[in-house]
Amino acid sequence: MKVVINKSDGKCLMESEALKIIIDPVMGGKICSFVSRETQKEFLYQDRRKDFSGDGYSDHDISGFDECFPTVWACEYPDGNRRGMQLADHGYLWQSPWEVQTEGDRLLMHKDVPELSCSFERNCFMDTEQSLKLEYVIKNNGDEALKYIYSAHPMLAADEHTQLIMPEEVNKMFVFVGMNTPDLVDRTWIDWPATDKADMNAPFFAERGSVAKLYSDKLKEGRAAVYHQDVNEGIQFEFDTESLPH
């Protein structure tokens, strides 16, 4: 396994016998690419647009895996000295460069968040030939408790061969918002798998033109995966349910 920082553009390459991963500190720490070396399958969505003018999150290159902190949705800070402070859509990590350095086969990444007097750290390393591990530290440098929401924001590649796999304990989902999904009602719970609704599990293809943001109930088993039948490969996310319960 090796870690290389390209001096010309600052992008970081993490590579093993099984995986090739590209991370761009300049683009908000984005994990740009996650490729199987055996099949050349790209597991992360690649934004094909040419024009990324505009200040909003959806105006920028939404490829790959971003980090959302201290919020996912534009909102106001709830209380304390920052009460009423406007928090940016998708947080403050994606809009500006991160600091990065190598330590052996690890990437140590850091982003100050002066708006909230805190910092966000992510250490990246490949603990096996087939897995990437991300360790996070949030440091509060302010005088009062910090309230925040964190969410990983991976945009995953999907097509008609892709299947979503959830833990067996998941038997319902909360519909936060849906677009072009007439069978789904925002802010309601639905059974999962959604057998009596538009099939949200598969197949996935652009002609559907539908989007749904769904949340599980609190989980005992922290994992979720997508499986690509055409190459017999998938990508699975595993997480600590004490820190990330949904």
C-alpha positions as CSV (number, residue, x, y, z in Angstrom):
1,M,0.0,0.0,0.0
2,K,1.3,3.5,-0.8
3,V,0.3,7.1,-0.4
4,V,1.5,9.8,-2.8
5,I,0.7,13.6,-2.9
6,N,1.0,15.0,-6.4
7,K,3.1,18.2,-6.2
8,S,1.5,19.7,-9.4
9,D,-2.2,19.6,-8.4
10,G,-2.1,18.5,-4.7
11,K,-4.3,15.5,-5.2
12,C,-3.5,12.4,-3.1
13,L,-3.3,8.9,-4.3
14,M,-3.9,5.9,-2.0
15,E,-3.3,2.6,-3.6
16,S,-3.2,-1.1,-2.7
17,E,-3.4,-4.3,-4.8
18,A,-7.2,-4.1,-4.8
19,L,-8.0,-0.3,-4.7
20,K,-7.0,3.0,-6.2
21,I,-8.3,6.0,-4.3
22,I,-7.9,9.7,-5.2
23,I,-8.5,12.4,-2.6
24,D,-8.4,16.2,-3.4
25,P,-7.6,18.5,-0.4
26,V,-8.1,21.5,-2.6
27,M,-11.8,20.5,-3.3
28,G,-12.8,20.4,0.4
29,G,-11.1,17.1,1.2
30,K,-13.3,15.3,-1.4
31,I,-12.7,11.6,-2.0
32,C,-12.9,12.0,-5.8
33,S,-12.5,8.4,-6.9
34,F,-12.7,4.9,-5.5
35,V,-11.8,2.3,-8.1
36,S,-11.5,-1.5,-8.0
37,R,-8.2,-2.4,-9.7
38,E,-9.6,-5.8,-10.7
39,T,-12.6,-4.7,-12.6
40,Q,-11.9,-0.9,-13.0
41,K,-15.3,-0.2,-11.5
42,E,-15.7,3.3,-10.2
43,F,-17.9,3.2,-7.1
44,L,-18.3,7.0,-6.8
45,Y,-20.6,9.1,-9.0
46,Q,-18.7,11.4,-11.4
47,D,-20.3,14.8,-12.2
48,R,-20.3,15.2,-16.0
49,R,-21.2,18.9,-16.1
50,K,-18.7,21.4,-17.5
51,D,-20.0,24.5,-15.9
52,F,-19.6,24.8,-12.1
53,S,-20.3,28.5,-11.7
54,G,-22.4,29.6,-8.7
55,D,-21.9,29.6,-5.0
56,G,-24.4,26.9,-3.9
57,Y,-23.5,23.3,-3.1
58,S,-25.4,22.0,-6.1
59,D,-23.4,24.4,-8.3
60,H,-20.1,22.8,-7.5
61,D,-18.7,19.5,-8.6
62,I,-20.8,17.0,-6.6
63,S,-18.7,14.0,-7.6
64,G,-17.4,11.7,-5.0
65,F,-17.5,11.8,-1.2
66,D,-17.8,15.1,0.6
67,E,-18.1,15.8,4.3
68,C,-21.0,17.7,5.8
69,F,-20.4,19.6,9.1
70,P,-21.9,21.3,11.1
71,T,-25.1,20.8,9.2
72,V,-26.5,19.2,6.1
73,W,-29.3,21.8,5.5
74,A,-29.1,25.5,5.6
75,C,-30.4,26.5,9.1
76,E,-29.9,28.7,12.1
77,Y,-27.7,27.8,15.1
78,P,-30.2,26.9,17.9
79,D,-29.0,28.6,21.1
80,G,-26.1,30.2,23.1
81,N,-24.0,33.1,21.9
82,R,-24.5,31.9,18.3
83,R,-28.2,31.7,18.4
84,G,-29.7,32.7,15.1
85,M,-26.4,32.5,13.2
86,Q,-27.1,31.3,9.6
87,L,-25.3,28.0,8.9
88,A,-24.4,27.2,5.3
89,D,-26.1,24.5,3.2
90,H,-24.0,21.3,3.5
91,G,-21.8,23.0,6.1
92,Y,-18.4,24.6,5.8
93,L,-16.0,21.9,4.7
94,W,-16.7,21.5,1.0
95,Q,-16.1,25.1,-0.1
96,S,-12.4,25.6,0.6
97,P,-9.1,23.7,0.8
98,W,-7.9,21.5,3.6
99,E,-4.4,21.1,5.0
100,V,-2.9,17.7,4.4
101,Q,0.3,15.8,5.3
102,T,1.5,12.2,5.2
103,E,2.5,10.1,8.1
104,G,3.8,6.7,6.9
105,D,0.9,5.3,4.9
106,R,-1.7,7.7,6.4
107,L,-3.1,11.0,5.1
108,L,-3.7,13.4,8.0
109,M,-6.2,16.0,6.9
110,H,-7.3,19.1,8.7
111,K,-9.8,22.0,8.2
112,D,-10.3,25.0,10.6
113,V,-13.9,26.2,10.9
114,P,-13.5,29.7,12.3
115,E,-17.3,30.3,12.0
116,L,-17.7,28.0,15.0
117,S,-14.3,28.3,16.6
118,C,-13.6,24.6,15.9
119,S,-11.6,22.3,13.7
120,F,-12.3,19.1,11.8
121,E,-9.7,16.4,11.3
122,R,-9.9,13.2,9.2
123,N,-7.2,10.6,9.1
124,C,-7.3,8.3,6.1
125,F,-5.5,4.9,5.9
126,M,-6.0,1.5,4.3
127,D,-6.3,-1.0,7.1
128,T,-6.6,-3.9,4.6
129,E,-5.9,-4.2,0.9
130,Q,-9.7,-3.9,0.3
131,S,-10.7,-1.2,2.7
132,L,-10.3,2.5,3.5
133,K,-10.6,3.6,7.1
134,L,-11.5,7.1,8.1
135,E,-11.0,8.4,11.7
136,Y,-12.5,11.7,12.7
137,V,-11.7,14.3,15.4
138,I,-13.7,17.5,16.0
139,K,-12.0,20.0,18.3
140,N,-14.1,22.7,20.0
141,N,-11.9,25.7,20.6
142,G,-14.7,27.9,21.8
143,D,-16.0,28.8,25.3
144,E,-19.3,27.0,25.1
145,A,-20.6,23.6,24.0
146,L,-20.7,23.0,20.3
147,K,-23.9,21.8,18.7
148,Y,-23.6,20.2,15.2
149,I,-24.8,17.6,12.8
150,Y,-22.3,15.5,10.9
151,S,-23.0,13.4,7.8
152,A,-20.8,11.7,5.3
153,H,-21.9,12.7,1.8
154,P,-20.8,10.0,-0.7
155,M,-22.5,10.2,-4.1
156,L,-22.4,6.6,-5.3
157,A,-22.4,5.4,-8.9
158,A,-25.5,3.4,-9.7
159,D,-27.3,1.9,-12.8
160,E,-29.7,-0.8,-13.6
161,H,-27.3,-3.4,-12.2
162,T,-27.1,-1.8,-8.8
163,Q,-28.8,-3.0,-5.6
164,L,-29.0,-1.3,-2.3
165,I,-28.3,-3.5,0.7
166,M,-29.4,-2.5,4.2
167,P,-29.1,-4.4,7.6
168,E,-32.0,-6.8,8.2
169,E,-33.1,-4.7,11.2
170,V,-34.1,-1.9,8.8
171,N,-37.9,-2.3,8.3
172,K,-38.9,1.3,7.9
173,M,-37.5,4.6,6.6
174,F,-38.3,8.3,7.3
175,V,-38.9,10.2,4.1
176,F,-37.2,13.6,4.6
177,V,-37.8,14.7,1.1
178,G,-38.7,13.2,-2.3
179,M,-38.7,14.6,-5.8
180,N,-40.6,13.0,-8.7
181,T,-41.7,10.2,-6.3
182,P,-45.5,10.5,-6.2
183,D,-45.9,7.5,-4.0
184,L,-43.8,9.1,-1.2
185,V,-45.0,11.8,1.2
186,D,-42.4,14.1,2.8
187,R,-41.9,13.8,6.6
188,T,-43.6,10.4,6.8
189,W,-42.4,6.9,7.6
190,I,-42.6,4.1,5.0
191,D,-42.1,0.4,5.2
192,W,-38.7,-1.0,4.0
193,P,-38.3,-2.5,1.5
194,A,-40.9,-0.2,0.0
195,T,-43.0,-2.9,-1.6
196,D,-46.1,-0.8,-1.8
197,K,-44.3,2.3,-3.1
198,A,-42.2,3.1,-6.2
199,D,-39.3,0.7,-5.9
200,M,-36.6,2.7,-4.2
201,N,-34.1,-0.2,-3.9
202,A,-33.5,-0.9,-7.6
203,P,-33.2,-0.5,-10.5
204,F,-31.4,2.8,-10.8
205,F,-31.2,4.7,-14.1
206,A,-31.3,8.3,-15.1
207,E,-34.6,8.1,-16.9
208,R,-36.3,7.6,-13.6
209,G,-35.5,11.2,-12.7
210,S,-36.4,10.7,-9.0
211,V,-34.7,11.5,-5.8
212,A,-35.5,10.5,-2.2
213,K,-33.6,11.3,1.0
214,L,-34.4,8.6,3.5
215,Y,-33.4,8.1,7.1
216,S,-33.4,4.8,9.0
217,D,-34.4,4.5,12.6
218,K,-31.6,4.1,15.2
219,L,-29.4,1.2,14.1
220,K,-27.8,-1.6,16.1
221,E,-25.6,-2.6,13.2
222,G,-23.8,0.2,11.4
223,R,-23.5,-0.8,7.8
224,A,-25.0,-0.1,4.4
225,A,-23.8,-1.3,0.9
226,V,-24.4,-1.2,-2.8
227,Y,-23.8,-4.2,-4.9
228,H,-23.1,-4.1,-8.7
229,Q,-24.4,-7.4,-10.2
230,D,-22.6,-6.8,-13.6
231,V,-19.1,-7.0,-12.0
232,N,-20.0,-9.0,-8.9
233,E,-18.5,-6.3,-6.6
234,G,-19.9,-3.8,-4.1
235,I,-18.9,-1.1,-1.7
236,Q,-19.9,-1.3,2.0
237,F,-19.9,1.5,4.6
238,E,-19.4,0.5,8.2
239,F,-19.8,3.0,11.1
240,D,-20.0,3.3,14.8
241,T,-23.7,3.5,15.8
242,E,-22.9,5.2,19.1
243,S,-21.6,8.2,17.2
244,L,-23.7,7.8,14.0
245,P,-27.0,6.1,15.0
246,H,-28.9,6.5,11.7
